[in-house]
Amino acid sequence: MKKLLLLSLLGLVFITACGKKQAIDPNTPADIEQAKKEGKYVTYGQPDDWANWKGVFEKFNSIFGNTRVDTDMSSAEEITKFKAEANNPQADSAEIGMVWGKIAVTEGVTLPYKNANWDKIPDWAKDKDGNFTGLYVGVPVILVNKDLVKNIPTSWEDLKKPEYKNSIVIADPRSSGSGVNMVLAVAYALGGDVKNLDPAFKYFAELQKLGNIKNIKGSTANIQKGEVPITIQYDFLALGNKRKLANEVNLEIVFPKEGSIYAPGALILNKYAPHPNLAKAFADFVTSDEGQLEFAKGGAMPVRAVAGNLIIPEEIKKQMLPDSFYKKVGKPQSWSEITPDVIADRWEKEVVSQ
């Protein structure tokens, strides 16, 4: 499962040789014939079991005749690797949480390529210069093991109840992008936004003080073992767990009545991608109708569907949570103003210390 590294990684000194490989021209489209000759595509942080990257690459590879190798890692690690490998680039692309977009640009590792479907990507889900592009959104929701929880919570507020003591498993925003977006979701739901996270930190500090937070990972394995009564996960992960464990665990997915957010997963291309035409072709593909629908097959809402310029066929929609499930979902507009290190610091001081 894709996670962010502790933010201290960004304090590392990046050591590179004096000369750098020449950057790719971002203003020319992919040469399709050359792309088919490049043969191998290398990715960081795009594992098969996350948002249906497996299906995405099966389709892409069948078109271009290439192979693909992925190394799963955090957004911070991906940015670090791109920069450290500038003279001997290994990977062509990576997926990062949108909160890391500004950092990737600042570190100078991205190719500012505006893909073939650029105008169809909403402004809130892309960098204006093309350095990163949102592909799909995850919505933080509540996943409940009904075999362990008698009364199903329906809201963020419900999670404060004494009956949920040592029952709520959450991702740590000091080390997890899912955790960062969980904080943002609660902030929006309780009247805050990217510039006012106080409602979220007050909320989680109270949960911690009440003893309702259980210190364990909300992994599929732990859910399967019955060690996770309640957890906060992206909707597509919750749906995936419910399907995988259908014959073993009685799970229910709850959309908190106060609301949640759309949290985009974004694509970055390596400024020095070793397979530049495949990289550009890939950016074009994952934003096309065909590529976007592969994410939908994994239960993740494509960014273009959120924007209203992609229709998801009914046979695919049946594999997703129904539209009626998403009652109040916010769209953070200012991702560049969200600083993961500040969130990590506040979590340490205001939540962990309780």
Secondary structure, DSSP 8 states (H G I E B T S, - for coil): ------GGGGGS-----SS------TTS---HHHHHHH-EEEEES--TTSTTHHHHHHHHHHHHT-EEEEE---HHHHHHHHHHTTTS---SEEEEEGGGHHHHHHTT-B-----TTGGGS-GGGB-TTSS-EEEEEE-EEEEEETTT-SS---STGGGGSGGGTT-EE---TTT-HHHHHHHHHHHHHTT-BTTB-HHHHHHHHHHHHHT-B--S---HHHHHTT--SEEEEEHHHHHHHHHHTTTT--EEEE--TT-EE-EEEEEEEBTT-SSHHHHHHHHHHHTSHHHHHHHHHTT-EEHHHHHT-----HHHHTTS--GGG--SEE----GGG--HHHHHHHIIIIIIT-
